[in-house]
């Protein structure tokens, strides 16, 4: 991904990554 200098974009990318990790963890526990 190319940084755009917009904090919002970076935050969204981080949130999506965290959600993916949480989803994987839930699948592992479930």
FIMAR-888188 format. One line per 2 residues: number of its first residue (from 1); their letters; for each residue x, z negated, y of C-alpha. Coordinates in pm, 1 decimal, decimal comma. Layout:
REM residues N
NUM = a = X/Z/Y; ...
This chain:
REM residues 30
1 = xx = 0,0/0,0/0,0; 118,7/75,0/352,0
3 = xx = 98,7/-214,4/600,8; -128,5/-123,9/890,8
5 = xx = -46,8/-428,4/1102,0; -407,6/-546,2/1073,3
7 = xx = -427,0/-905,6/940,6; -779,5/-841,8/813,2
9 = xx = -660,4/-570,6/577,5; -386,2/-790,9/435,3
11 = xx = -629,5/-1080,2/394,3; -875,9/-861,5/205,5
13 = xx = -599,4/-737,8/-25,6; -495,8/-1096,7/-96,9
15 = xx = -856,0/-1207,4/-155,4; -913,3/-922,0/-398,6
17 = xx = -593,3/-1010,4/-585,1; -697,7/-1376,1/-608,4
19 = xx = -1043,7/-1279,0/-731,1; -883,2/-1060,4/-997,9
21 = xx = -661,2/-1348,1/-1111,9; -958,2/-1586,3/-1121,8
23 = xx = -1162,9/-1331,7/-1318,7; -880,4/-1292,2/-1570,8
25 = xx = -853,4/-1670,7/-1601,9; -1228,8/-1703,0/-1657,2
27 = xx = -1213,7/-1436,1/-1929,6; -927,7/-1623,3/-2096,4
29 = xx = -1119,6/-1952,5/-2089,9; -1450,0/-1792,5/-2187,3
